[in-house]
């Protein structure tokens, strides 16, 4: 967090944030932090306190990952931003899964995989001094390699949700782990079409930042050396940085 916030970004979008970390984000970054829990800390089917999830995970972070600590999405804003509203939506709610499973003719294995882990999108509207009002949507779509249409369906739902919350004149930003590359995504083609007007997604990778209502000067994935400290490669995903004008 200190590395990601070191150059004073206006917005940071995070996914797979352990449940216990939520209370620390503002202190670590010096930014306003807005966190929404996607998956509560659990021991099997039993909910547990975030502190206990942290203790169990500390035994082996690489092995346990988010199995016990839960995970959240977080949108961080610079101190100068004025927050106008925030909301969130479960992307793979039961009724949505059932309807889409019929539409996509999903087999039972895919249906069960889709229900395994709750996924959300969060949206924060914020006004920046001498700048635009942003409607920032941050999502972490379902990762299911055998059929990336699951993630694509969630991405379209997130875009519709963000579009419905944005006000006329807002710059709309959709960012996060889409879990489907642009080359496999019908939704990303649709979002960049004339009727939606979002910027072109990066050609490679599943982590994206797309923007409507402003120009994007460049989208860059951090090279490994930029996120390597004391021989350790921070995060299993390279941060994606976009400059919006």
BAMIRO-656752 format. One record per residue (C-alpha): x negated, y negated, z negated; residue in one letter; residue number from 1. Coordinates in steps of 0.1 Angstrom, whole numbers. Example, Ala and Ser with C-alpha at 12.3 -4.5 7.8 and 13.67 -1.06 7.14 Angstrom:
% residues 2
ZATI     x     y     z resn resi
ZATI  -123    45   -78    A    1
ZATI  -137    11   -71    S    2
% end
This chain:
% residues 245
ZATI     x     y     z resn resi
ZATI     0     0     0    X    1
ZATI   -28   -24    -8    X    2
ZATI   -44   -17    25    X    3
ZATI   -12   -20    45    X    4
ZATI    -3   -53    29    X    5
ZATI   -38   -68    28    X    6
ZATI   -33   -91    59    X    7
ZATI     0  -105    47    X    8
ZATI    26   -89    70    X    9
ZATI    61  -103    70    X   10
ZATI    77   -69    70    X   11
ZATI    66   -34    60    X   12
ZATI    88    -3    66    X   13
ZATI    79    28    47    X   14
ZATI    92    64    48    X   15
ZATI    87    94    26    X   16
ZATI    81    72    -5    X   17
ZATI    80    94   -36    X   18
ZATI   109    86   -60    X   19
ZATI    86    75   -88    X   20
ZATI    67    50   -65    X   21
ZATI    98    28   -60    X   22
ZATI    92     7   -91    X   23
ZATI    55     2   -82    X   24
ZATI    58   -11   -46    X   25
ZATI    62   -48   -54    X   26
ZATI    32   -48   -78    X   27
ZATI     9   -29   -54    X   28
ZATI    18   -50   -23    X   29
ZATI    27   -85   -37    X   30
ZATI    59   -83   -15    X   31
ZATI    96   -80   -22    X   32
ZATI   105   -43   -22    X   33
ZATI   139   -29   -13    X   34
ZATI   141     9   -18    X   35
ZATI   169    34   -11    X   36
ZATI   166    70   -22    X   37
ZATI   172    95     5    X   38
ZATI   164   127   -14    X   39
ZATI   167   128   -52    X   40
ZATI   139   145   -72    X   41
ZATI   149   181   -77    X   42
ZATI   136   214   -91    X   43
ZATI   153   238   -67    X   44
ZATI   190   229   -68    X   45
ZATI   187   210  -102    X   46
ZATI   182   172  -102    X   47
ZATI   152   162  -124    X   48
ZATI   139   128  -137    X   49
ZATI   115   110  -113    X   50
ZATI    88   112  -140    X   51
ZATI    90   150  -141    X   52
ZATI    89   152  -103    X   53
ZATI    57   131  -104    X   54
ZATI    41   154  -130    X   55
ZATI    49   185  -110    X   56
ZATI    37   170   -77    X   57
ZATI     4   158   -93    X   58
ZATI    -6   195   -97    X   59
ZATI   -12   197   -60    X   60
ZATI    -1   167   -38    X   61
ZATI   -10   184    -5    X   62
ZATI    10   215   -13    X   63
ZATI    41   201   -31    X   64
ZATI    44   168   -11    X   65
ZATI    81   157   -16    X   66
ZATI    94   191   -27    X   67
ZATI    99   179   -63    X   68
ZATI    93   141   -63    X   69
ZATI   122   132   -39    X   70
ZATI   117   106   -12    X   71
ZATI   129    72    -3    X   72
ZATI   128    46    25    X   73
ZATI   115    11    16    X   74
ZATI   116   -22    33    X   75
ZATI    90   -47    20    X   76
ZATI    93   -84    28    X   77
ZATI    69  -114    24    X   78
ZATI    76  -135    -7    X   79
ZATI    89  -164    15    X   80
ZATI   118  -143    30    X   81
ZATI   153  -150    18    X   82
ZATI   173  -118    17    X   83
ZATI   209  -123    30    X   84
ZATI   222   -87    27    X   85
ZATI   213   -51    26    X   86
ZATI   231   -18    32    X   87
ZATI   223    19    40    X   88
ZATI   239    49    56    X   89
ZATI   234    87    54    X   90
ZATI   224    97    89    X   91
ZATI   232   134    86    X   92
ZATI   264   133    66    X   93
ZATI   285   165    67    X   94
ZATI   312   151    89    X   95
ZATI   286   137   114    X   96
ZATI   267   170   115    X   97
ZATI   298   190   121    X   98
ZATI   310   168   149    X   99
ZATI   276   166   166    X  100
ZATI   270   204   161    X  101
ZATI   301   211   181    X  102
ZATI   292   185   208    X  103
ZATI   256   199   211    X  104
ZATI   266   235   207    X  105
ZATI   241   240   180    X  106
ZATI   233   276   167    X  107
ZATI   237   284   131    X  108
ZATI   200   281   123    X  109
ZATI   199   245   136    X  110
ZATI   230   236   117    X  111
ZATI   215   249    85    X  112
ZATI   182   231    91    X  113
ZATI   200   199    97    X  114
ZATI   217   201    63    X  115
ZATI   186   209    44    X  116
ZATI   174   173    37    X  117
ZATI   194   141    35    X  118
ZATI   182   114    59    X  119
ZATI   191    77    57    X  120
ZATI   187    44    74    X  121
ZATI   185    12    54    X  122
ZATI   191   -23    68    X  123
ZATI   180   -56    53    X  124
ZATI   189   -90    67    X  125
ZATI   164  -117    58    X  126
ZATI   157  -153    68    X  127
ZATI   122  -166    72    X  128
ZATI   112  -203    68    X  129
ZATI   109  -220   102    X  130
ZATI   116  -186   118    X  131
ZATI   144  -163   128    X  132
ZATI   168  -142   108    X  133
ZATI   158  -105   110    X  134
ZATI   180   -75   107    X  135
ZATI   155   -48    99    X  136
ZATI   166   -11   101    X  137
ZATI   142    15    87    X  138
ZATI   149    52    92    X  139
ZATI   133    86    89    X  140
ZATI   152   110   112    X  141
ZATI   154   147   107    X  142
ZATI   123   166   118    X  143
ZATI   133   198   137    X  144
ZATI   109   208   164    X  145
ZATI   130   235   181    X  146
ZATI   157   209   189    X  147
ZATI   149   172   188    X  148
ZATI   184   163   197    X  149
ZATI   192   163   160    X  150
ZATI   168   134   155    X  151
ZATI   180   117   186    X  152
ZATI   216   118   174    X  153
ZATI   205   102   141    X  154
ZATI   186    75   159    X  155
ZATI   216    65   179    X  156
ZATI   237    64   148    X  157
ZATI   211    42   130    X  158
ZATI   211    18   160    X  159
ZATI   249    15   160    X  160
ZATI   248     9   122    X  161
ZATI   222   -18   125    X  162
ZATI   239   -34   155    X  163
ZATI   271   -36   135    X  164
ZATI   254   -53   105    X  165
ZATI   235   -78   126    X  166
ZATI   249  -113   131    X  167
ZATI   248  -132   164    X  168
ZATI   214  -146   169    X  169
ZATI   196  -121   146    X  170
ZATI   164  -105   158    X  171
ZATI   171   -68   153    X  172
ZATI   142   -45   145    X  173
ZATI   145    -7   144    X  174
ZATI   115     9   129    X  175
ZATI   104    42   113    X  176
ZATI    98    78   119    X  177
ZATI   121    87   148    X  178
ZATI   109   123   149    X  179
ZATI   114   124   186    X  180
ZATI    90   109   212    X  181
ZATI   104    85   238    X  182
ZATI    97   110   265    X  183
ZATI   122   134   249    X  184
ZATI   148   109   238    X  185
ZATI   179    99   257    X  186
ZATI   187    74   230    X  187
ZATI   155    54   234    X  188
ZATI   162    51   271    X  189
ZATI   196    38   263    X  190
ZATI   184    13   236    X  191
ZATI   159    -2   261    X  192
ZATI   185    -5   288    X  193
ZATI   200   -38   298    X  194
ZATI   232   -33   276    X  195
ZATI   212   -29   244    X  196
ZATI   181   -49   253    X  197
ZATI   155   -35   229    X  198
ZATI   118   -36   237    X  199
ZATI   101    -6   253    X  200
ZATI    91    21   228    X  201
ZATI    55    33   226    X  202
ZATI    48    60   252    X  203
ZATI    34    85   227    X  204
ZATI    42    94   191    X  205
ZATI    73    96   170    X  206
ZATI    67    65   149    X  207
ZATI    82    34   166    X  208
ZATI    90    -2   163    X  209
ZATI   115   -16   188    X  210
ZATI   129   -51   188    X  211
ZATI   158   -70   203    X  212
ZATI   161  -108   204    X  213
ZATI   124  -116   204    X  214
ZATI    93  -107   224    X  215
ZATI    69   -81   212    X  216
ZATI    33   -92   218    X  217
ZATI    19   -57   212    X  218
ZATI    25   -24   195    X  219
ZATI    -6    -7   181    X  220
ZATI   -13    24   162    X  221
ZATI   -40    21   136    X  222
ZATI   -71    41   145    X  223
ZATI   -83    66   119    X  224
ZATI  -112    44   108    X  225
ZATI   -89    16    98    X  226
ZATI   -71    38    73    X  227
ZATI  -101    58    60    X  228
ZATI  -114    49    25    X  229
ZATI  -142    67     7    X  230
ZATI  -140    95    32    X  231
ZATI  -102   100    27    X  232
ZATI   -78    95    56    X  233
ZATI   -48    77    41    X  234
ZATI   -14    90    51    X  235
ZATI    -6   118    76    X  236
ZATI     9    92   100    X  237
ZATI   -10    63   115    X  238
ZATI     7    30   107    X  239
ZATI    23    13   137    X  240
ZATI    19   -25   139    X  241
ZATI    40   -48   161    X  242
ZATI    36   -86   165    X  243
ZATI    70  -102   171    X  244
ZATI    73  -137   186    X  245
% end
